[in-house]
């Protein structure tokens, strides 16, 4: 299939204290066969040498723009902080785009990554979200990071069609944004496409910077996505089994119950929540029957 160069894509990368990783991530973007219209890097309160690295890339590549964001928290946190930084970059986009991409600052992309992703969107207008597979270094080898599943496009490297992005209401400024987006995409009739041949290397294992709050945030996410108690319990058991951590199950369950007790804000409507639970039950039954 020939590449449809009529489809234009833009990338936004939120960054906080990533001097060890951001150089390799940006190198993997500037060496793509098919370059973006714009790459906006949002430097969110970095106190290390991140800005110096970003300034060099901005000087050398005209499509790269670096902006600063001064969020209240100076720590790396999943959820609202990252998506708020994403939207800070989104506001500065000048180009028209067909595909919007949210990348993490530690990814290393294969050189044909966006060539294949754009071809995928061009081949089927029903595809709303696309991306590769997450790989991490273990015992000297790059292996699949098993915390997700191979039918999910992971949060560090998500690409959205404009139609899908707008229909789902963009990215939720909440923990769970990178799970609920795909569920909402399916609710609105879009397909999610994982390209297993595109192996994306994560220089940091997921959750490395916030292990102590990972379980608590996950439990909160299950509530906010309106999973319901039973599905949340099953998901907590699955997560703790994969991590071989009973403490993780405890943290997820505790956070879910706390969210119930305070009637935490949900990030989906009642109808969307109903669809999400139906879809999740279907996936659970498919796995066991």
C-alpha positions as CSV (number, residue, x, y, z in Angstrom):
1,X,0.0,0.0,0.0
2,X,1.4,3.4,-0.9
3,X,1.5,6.0,1.8
4,X,-1.4,8.5,1.8
5,X,0.5,11.8,2.3
6,X,-2.8,13.6,2.4
7,X,-3.1,12.5,6.0
8,X,-1.2,14.8,8.2
9,X,-0.2,14.0,11.8
10,X,1.0,16.1,14.7
11,X,2.7,14.9,17.9
12,X,2.5,16.1,21.5
13,X,5.0,14.9,24.1
14,X,4.6,16.0,27.8
15,X,8.0,16.0,29.6
16,X,9.1,16.2,33.2
17,X,12.7,15.6,34.2
18,X,13.6,13.2,31.3
19,X,17.2,14.2,30.5
20,X,18.1,10.5,30.5
21,X,15.5,9.5,27.9
22,X,14.1,12.4,25.9
23,X,17.1,12.6,23.5
24,X,16.6,9.0,22.2
25,X,12.9,9.5,22.0
26,X,13.2,12.6,19.9
27,X,15.9,11.0,17.7
28,X,13.4,8.2,17.0
29,X,10.9,10.7,15.8
30,X,13.2,12.9,13.6
31,X,14.4,9.7,11.9
32,X,11.0,8.6,10.8
33,X,10.4,8.0,7.1
34,X,7.3,10.1,7.3
35,X,7.7,13.2,9.5
36,X,5.0,15.0,11.4
37,X,3.6,18.5,10.5
38,X,4.4,19.5,14.0
39,X,6.0,18.0,17.1
40,X,5.3,20.0,20.3
41,X,7.2,19.1,23.4
42,X,5.6,20.4,26.7
43,X,8.3,20.9,29.3
44,X,6.4,20.6,32.6
45,X,8.5,22.0,35.5
46,X,11.7,20.1,34.6
47,X,14.6,20.9,37.0
48,X,17.3,18.8,35.3
49,X,19.0,19.1,31.9
50,X,15.8,18.4,29.9
51,X,15.4,21.9,28.6
52,X,19.0,22.0,27.2
53,X,18.3,18.9,25.2
54,X,14.9,20.2,24.0
55,X,16.4,23.5,22.9
56,X,19.0,21.8,20.7
57,X,16.3,19.7,18.9
58,X,14.1,22.8,18.5
59,X,17.1,24.6,16.9
60,X,17.9,21.8,14.5
61,X,14.4,20.8,13.4
62,X,11.9,23.4,12.2
63,X,8.8,21.2,12.9
64,X,9.7,20.9,16.7
65,X,8.4,23.5,19.1
66,X,9.1,23.5,22.8
67,X,6.8,25.2,25.3
68,X,6.8,25.5,29.0
69,X,4.1,24.4,31.4
70,X,4.2,25.3,35.1
71,X,1.7,22.9,36.7
72,X,1.3,23.1,40.5
73,X,2.8,19.7,41.1
74,X,6.5,19.3,40.6
75,X,6.3,15.5,40.7
76,X,5.7,13.0,37.8
77,X,2.1,11.8,38.2
78,X,-0.1,9.7,35.9
79,X,-3.5,11.0,34.8
80,X,-4.6,14.6,35.0
81,X,-1.1,16.1,35.2
82,X,0.0,14.4,32.0
83,X,-3.1,15.2,30.1
84,X,-3.2,18.8,31.2
85,X,0.3,19.1,29.8
86,X,-0.9,17.4,26.6
87,X,-3.6,20.0,26.2
88,X,-1.1,22.8,26.9
89,X,0.7,21.6,23.7
90,X,-2.6,21.0,21.9
91,X,-3.5,24.7,22.3
92,X,-0.3,25.7,20.4
93,X,-0.9,23.5,17.3
94,X,-0.9,25.7,14.2
95,X,-1.2,23.0,11.6
96,X,-4.4,21.3,10.4
97,X,-4.2,17.6,11.2
98,X,-5.9,14.3,10.5
99,X,-4.1,12.3,13.2
100,X,-3.1,13.5,16.7
101,X,-0.5,11.6,18.6
102,X,0.3,11.5,22.3
103,X,3.8,10.2,23.0
104,X,5.6,9.6,26.2
105,X,9.1,11.0,26.6
106,X,10.9,7.7,26.9
107,X,9.6,5.8,23.8
108,X,11.9,4.7,21.0
109,X,10.0,4.2,17.8
110,X,11.0,2.0,14.9
111,X,11.9,4.2,11.9
112,X,8.8,3.1,9.9
113,X,6.4,3.6,12.8
114,X,4.4,6.5,11.5
115,X,4.6,5.4,8.0
116,X,2.7,2.2,9.0
117,X,0.3,4.0,11.4
118,X,-0.8,6.5,8.8
119,X,-1.2,3.7,6.2
120,X,-3.4,1.9,8.7
121,X,-5.7,4.9,9.2
122,X,-5.8,5.6,5.4
123,X,-6.8,2.0,4.8
124,X,-10.0,2.0,6.9
125,X,-11.9,5.1,8.0
126,X,-13.5,3.2,10.9
127,X,-10.2,3.0,12.7
128,X,-10.1,5.5,15.5
129,X,-7.0,4.6,17.5
130,X,-3.9,2.8,16.3
131,X,-0.4,2.0,17.6
132,X,2.2,-0.7,18.1
133,X,3.2,-2.9,21.1
134,X,5.1,-1.9,24.2
135,X,8.5,-3.5,24.8
136,X,10.8,-3.3,27.9
137,X,14.3,-4.4,28.5
138,X,14.6,-7.6,30.6
139,X,17.7,-9.6,31.0
140,X,19.4,-7.9,28.1
141,X,16.5,-8.4,25.7
142,X,13.5,-6.4,24.6
143,X,10.4,-8.2,25.6
144,X,6.7,-7.5,25.5
145,X,5.5,-5.6,28.6
146,X,2.7,-7.8,29.9
147,X,0.8,-5.3,32.1
148,X,-1.6,-4.6,29.2
149,X,-3.0,-6.8,26.5
150,X,-2.2,-7.1,22.9
151,X,-5.5,-5.7,21.8
152,X,-4.9,-2.4,23.5
153,X,-2.9,0.5,22.2
154,X,-0.9,1.6,25.3
155,X,-0.9,5.2,26.6
156,X,2.8,6.0,25.8
157,X,2.1,5.9,22.0
158,X,-1.5,6.5,21.0
159,X,-2.6,7.9,17.7
160,X,-6.2,9.1,17.1
161,X,-8.1,10.1,14.0
162,X,-9.6,13.5,14.2
163,X,-13.1,12.2,14.0
164,X,-12.6,9.7,16.8
165,X,-10.7,12.2,19.0
166,X,-13.5,14.7,18.7
167,X,-16.3,12.1,19.1
168,X,-14.9,10.7,22.4
169,X,-14.5,14.3,23.8
170,X,-10.7,14.2,23.6
171,X,-8.6,12.8,26.4
172,X,-10.0,12.8,29.9
173,X,-8.0,14.8,32.5
174,X,-8.1,11.9,34.8
175,X,-6.4,8.7,35.8
176,X,-7.8,6.0,33.4
177,X,-7.7,8.2,30.4
178,X,-5.7,5.6,28.4
179,X,-8.3,2.9,29.1
180,X,-11.5,4.8,28.8
181,X,-10.5,6.3,25.4
182,X,-10.6,3.0,23.7
183,X,-13.8,1.9,25.4
184,X,-15.5,5.2,24.3
185,X,-14.1,4.8,20.8
186,X,-15.8,1.4,20.6
187,X,-19.0,2.9,22.0
188,X,-19.0,5.4,19.2
189,X,-18.4,2.7,16.5
190,X,-14.7,3.1,16.0
191,X,-12.1,0.3,15.7
192,X,-8.9,0.0,17.7
193,X,-6.0,-1.3,15.7
194,X,-2.8,-2.8,17.2
195,X,0.1,-3.3,14.8
196,X,2.2,-6.0,16.5
197,X,5.0,-5.6,14.0
198,X,5.7,-2.1,15.3
199,X,7.6,-2.7,18.6
200,X,7.9,0.4,20.6
201,X,10.7,0.3,23.2
202,X,10.0,1.9,26.6
203,X,13.1,3.0,28.2
204,X,11.3,3.0,31.6
205,X,8.9,0.2,32.7
206,X,5.4,1.5,33.2
207,X,4.8,3.0,36.6
208,X,8.5,3.1,37.5
209,X,8.2,6.8,38.7
210,X,5.1,6.2,40.8
211,X,5.0,2.6,42.0
212,X,3.8,3.6,45.4
213,X,0.6,5.2,44.0
214,X,0.0,2.9,41.1
215,X,-2.5,0.6,42.8
216,X,-4.4,3.5,44.4
217,X,-4.7,5.3,41.0
218,X,-5.8,2.1,39.3
219,X,-8.6,1.6,41.8
220,X,-9.8,5.1,41.4
221,X,-9.7,4.7,37.6
222,X,-11.9,1.6,37.8
223,X,-14.5,3.6,39.7
224,X,-14.3,6.6,37.4
225,X,-14.8,4.4,34.3
226,X,-17.9,2.9,35.9
227,X,-16.6,-0.7,35.9
228,X,-18.8,-1.6,38.8
229,X,-17.7,-3.7,41.8
230,X,-17.4,-7.1,40.3
231,X,-15.5,-6.2,37.2
232,X,-13.2,-4.0,39.3
233,X,-12.6,-6.9,41.6
234,X,-11.7,-9.2,38.6
235,X,-9.5,-6.6,37.1
236,X,-7.7,-6.0,40.4
237,X,-7.1,-9.8,40.8
238,X,-5.8,-9.9,37.2
239,X,-3.4,-7.0,37.8
240,X,-2.1,-8.3,41.1
241,X,-1.5,-11.8,39.5
242,X,0.5,-10.3,36.6
243,X,2.6,-8.3,39.1
244,X,2.7,-11.2,41.6
245,X,1.7,-8.7,44.3
246,X,-1.0,-9.2,46.8
247,X,-0.3,-5.6,48.0
248,X,-1.4,-4.3,44.6
249,X,-4.8,-6.1,44.9
250,X,-5.2,-4.5,48.4
251,X,-4.3,-1.0,47.1
252,X,-6.6,-1.2,44.1
253,X,-9.5,-2.5,46.2
254,X,-9.0,0.1,48.9
255,X,-8.9,3.0,46.4
256,X,-12.1,1.7,44.6
257,X,-14.0,1.5,47.9
258,X,-12.7,5.0,48.9
259,X,-14.0,6.3,45.6
260,X,-17.4,4.7,46.2
261,X,-17.5,6.2,49.7
262,X,-17.0,9.8,48.5
263,X,-19.0,9.4,45.3
264,X,-16.0,10.3,43.2
265,X,-16.6,12.0,39.8
266,X,-17.1,9.5,37.0
267,X,-15.6,10.3,33.5
268,X,-18.3,8.6,31.5
269,X,-22.1,9.1,31.1
270,X,-24.6,6.4,32.4
271,X,-25.1,5.1,28.9
272,X,-21.3,5.0,28.2
273,X,-20.8,3.2,31.5
274,X,-23.5,0.6,30.7
275,X,-21.7,-0.1,27.4
276,X,-18.4,-0.3,29.1
277,X,-19.6,-2.9,31.6
278,X,-21.3,-4.9,28.8
279,X,-18.1,-4.9,26.7
280,X,-15.9,-5.8,29.7
281,X,-18.2,-8.8,30.6
282,X,-18.1,-9.9,27.0
283,X,-14.3,-9.9,27.1
284,X,-14.2,-11.8,30.4
285,X,-16.5,-14.5,29.2
286,X,-14.6,-14.8,25.9
287,X,-11.4,-15.5,27.9
288,X,-12.9,-18.2,30.0
289,X,-15.5,-19.9,27.7
